[in-house]
Amino acid sequence: MSMNPLSPSPLASLQGCVVAHIHVTNGAELEALSLAGPPANSRPMPTPGMFQEHALGRVYYVTARGQAYVVRTPEQPSMLQPADALPAGAALEELDEDEYDRALCILAEAADALESEDISVGIYEHDGHRYYVNEVGVYLIYGAPGARRFTAVNLPELPAGAVMIEEDRLHELPAALYDAIDDVEESADASPQAQS
């Protein structure tokens, strides 16, 4: 019996066999797969904002990059303690901004300031993706492995957990990544804001 491996119909008629449907992809589909996001077994990034856990009376603040902080407990009304994540399975309620008191606002600003000081110009990586940070913004640099051309996409924030690539590893990065960074810098130099 002659079968076309790309046609699923004759394969479906075989009994007692494990059959896989074969799909041929193109470069655009591969790029879409690489940008699909974090693996399914990784915890989704929490929504930025202020959250209250009623059971324990704790208040958490989550920055734009997803870093969580404990900012209030029944024992300590003002604190800034980093937390690995918001408590899983806990009943959390998001506080409206009109419920923030002065201390919570100051602590949220301090957490945001700490986070912005941690980010400096450089190349970062996280979950298999690479990012470039300059004075203007944050860029996702992507392309299929071995590609001659990478693309830079402007992002609002550097993802939480992104780590700067050490200087002794920079030579391992593909030349196409540096070409994309050069394109970012050239477009920043050509922008009207840079010329004023």
N, C-alpha and C positions, 0 to 999 in steps of 0.2 A: 504494500500500500504506500503510495507516494503522498507526502504531506508537505504543504508549505508551512515552514515554522512560524511565519508571521500571521497566519490565518488561524484564529482560535476555534473556528467551527469544527474542523475534523478532529481537533484535539479533544473537544468536549465530549465526543461520542465514545472515547475510550473508557472502558469500565475498569475500576480497580487501580487506576494509575493516578499519580499526583501530577497535575498539569499546571504549568505556569504560562501565563499570557505574556508574550514577548512584545515589547514596545520599543521602537527605534526613536531615540531622542535627537534633537539638534542642539546646537550651542546655546540658543536662547532658553531652552528648557533646562539645560544644565545650570545656567546662571540663576534662573528662577529657583531651582532646587537649593542652590548654595545660599540664597537669601531668604529661605523659608523660615528662618528663625532658630531659636535654640532647640536642642533635642527635646523630644517629648517627655523625657524623664527629668528635665530640669524644671525647677519651680519658676512660675511666671513672675516677672518683675512686679513688685507691688505698686499700686497707684500712689503718686505723691499726695501728701496731705497729712492732716492730723487725725489720729484715730484713738478712740477710747475703748479699753477692754473693761467692761463693767464688772466682771467676776472678781478681778484682782484690783480694780481701781487704777490701773496704769493708763498713761497717755503716751502714745508713740507719735513721732514725726518721721515722715518718709520724704527724703529729698527728691529732686527731679531725676537723679541718677539711680534711685532705688535704695539708697542706704537708709536703714531704719535706725532711729535713736529712741531710747526711753527718755522722755522729758519730764515725767511726773509719776510719782508713786504716792500711796497714802503716807508713807514714812518721810518722803522727800518731795516737797512741792515744786522744787526747781532743780533739775539735773540734766546733763547731756551725756548719756551713756550709750555708746554704739551697741547695736543689737545685730546678731547675724541675720535675722529676718523677723517679720511680724510673727507672733505665735500661731502655729498651724492649728486649725480647728477651733480657735478661740472666737467668741462672739465679739467682733469689733464693730464699732459704729463710727462713721466719719463725722468729725465735728464740723459744723458750719463756721465760717470765718467770724461771724458775730459772737461765737462762743469762745474765741481765743481771748485770754486775758493778756495783760502786758508781758508777764513773764514768759508765756508760751510764744508770743511773737518774737521776743528777744532770743529765746532758745532756737527757734526756727531759723532766724537770721544768722545766728552763730553757726548752726549746722550747715547752712548753705555756704557761708564764708569758708568754713573748714574744707568743704568739698571743692570749692573753686581754687583754693590754694594748692590742693593736691594735683591739679591738672596743669601740666606745663607743655610747652611745644615739644612734639616728638611723635613717634610711631608707636601705636598701642595694638594689643591683640586681646581678643576675648571670643570664646566659643568658635574658634577657627576662623574668625574674621579679623581683618586689620583695619586700623583707623589712623588717620593723620590729624593732628591738632596743631593749628598755628594761632597767631594772635587774632585772627578773624573768626575762626569757627572750627567745627569738628566735621570730618569727612570720613565716610565709609569708602575704603578702597577695595574694589572687588574685581574679580576676573577668574576664569577657570584656570586651574593649575597648568602652567606651561603656555598660557596665552601670551600673545605679543602685545596686547593692549589691555590695560586695566582702566576702570572707570571710577571716578570720584563722585560721591553723592553727599551733599551737605545734610548734616543731621542737627537736630536741635540740641542734643546732649551726647556726651560720651557715655556709652552704656556702663552701668554699675558693674564692677568687677574687672573692667578693662585694665590691663597692666602694661606699662611702658616696656618696650623691647629694649633690652640692654644693648649698650653700644658695641660690645664684642660680638653680638649676633646680627647686627645690621647688614653685614656683608653677605649674609645668607639669603637676604630677601631678593626677589626677582627684579631685574632691571625695569620691567614693565610697571612695577609698583612705583619706582622712583620717577618714571616718565609721567605717571598720573599725578604725583605730588608736584612735579614741575608745572604741569598744566594748571593745578590749583593755584600755585604761586603766581603764575603769569596772569591768570584771570583776576586775581586779587590786586596785582599791580595795575591792571588795565581798568579796574572799576573806578567810577567817578569819585567815590569816597576816598580812594587812595590818592587821587590826583589833587584833591582840595587841600 
